[in-house]
Amino acid sequence: MIRKLSALPTDTELLAGLNVNPAAIADDYCDYSRVVVKKPWGYEYLLFTNAVVAVWILYLKKDAQTSMHCHPHKKTSLVVLQGQVVCSTVTKQVDRLAGEGLMI
């Protein structure tokens, strides 16, 4: 089952209050289709991209977690391929099992 996770007013208020340095989020023009990006929580790589979609594979180590972050101008879908994950907002969390998804 795919579940939709919408921003709550608390999430929106906190996001609006953030000061973001535009240089910190500028495009670095790296071709990520040719690299595996190692992260403290595992790794990710770009499987497919075109003008409307980018498909990334993320591997998360057992009991690891990514940083809390958001992409306010992107539609994000997550599908668990194996195991289970917990996705969190500021105010709630959603458990997903293999074969289940989440639209943010």
C-alpha positions in Angstrom: 0.0 0.0 0.0 1.2 3.5 -0.8 0.3 6.1 1.9 0.3 9.9 1.4 2.1 12.0 4.0 1.2 15.6 3.9 2.8 18.5 5.7 1.0 19.7 8.8 0.7 23.3 9.8 3.5 22.8 12.3 5.8 21.4 9.6 5.0 24.4 7.3 5.6 26.9 10.1 9.0 25.5 11.0 10.0 25.4 7.3 9.0 29.0 6.8 11.1 30.0 9.8 14.3 28.5 8.4 17.1 30.7 7.1 18.6 29.0 4.0 21.8 30.1 2.3 21.1 29.8 -1.4 24.7 28.9 -2.1 24.4 25.9 0.1 21.6 24.4 -2.1 22.9 25.5 -5.5 23.3 22.9 -8.2 26.8 21.5 -8.2 26.4 20.2 -11.8 27.9 16.8 -10.8 26.8 13.8 -13.0 25.5 11.6 -10.3 24.6 8.9 -12.8 28.1 7.6 -12.7 28.8 7.5 -8.9 27.7 5.7 -5.8 27.4 8.4 -3.1 28.6 7.1 0.2 26.8 8.4 3.3 27.2 7.8 7.0 23.9 5.9 6.9 24.6 3.8 3.8 24.8 4.9 0.2 22.7 6.1 -2.7 22.9 6.1 -6.5 21.0 7.6 -9.4 19.2 4.8 -11.3 17.4 6.8 -13.9 16.7 10.4 -14.7 14.9 12.4 -17.3 13.2 15.8 -17.6 10.4 14.9 -15.1 11.7 12.3 -12.8 14.8 11.1 -11.0 14.9 7.6 -9.5 17.4 7.0 -6.7 18.2 3.8 -4.9 19.0 4.3 -1.2 20.6 1.6 1.0 20.2 2.3 4.7 22.3 0.3 7.2 20.4 -1.5 9.9 19.4 1.0 12.7 20.9 3.9 10.7 19.0 7.1 9.9 19.4 10.0 7.4 19.2 13.6 8.4 15.8 15.2 8.6 15.4 17.2 5.4 12.9 18.2 2.8 12.4 19.1 -0.8 9.6 21.6 -0.6 9.3 22.1 -4.4 9.6 18.4 -5.4 7.1 15.5 -5.2 8.9 12.6 -3.5 7.8 9.0 -3.5 9.6 6.3 -1.5 9.1 2.5 -1.9 10.7 0.1 0.5 12.3 -2.8 -1.4 13.5 -4.8 1.6 13.2 -4.6 5.4 11.3 -1.8 7.1 11.8 1.9 7.6 10.4 4.7 9.7 9.8 8.0 8.0 9.4 11.0 10.3 8.0 14.6 10.0 8.4 17.1 12.8 5.2 15.8 14.4 4.6 12.2 13.4 6.2 9.1 12.0 5.1 6.4 9.6 6.3 2.8 9.5 6.7 1.2 6.0 7.4 -2.5 5.2 8.8 -4.1 2.1 6.5 -3.5 -0.8 4.9 -0.4 0.8 5.4 3.2 -0.2 5.0 6.7 0.8 4.2 9.9 -1.2 5.4 13.1 0.3 
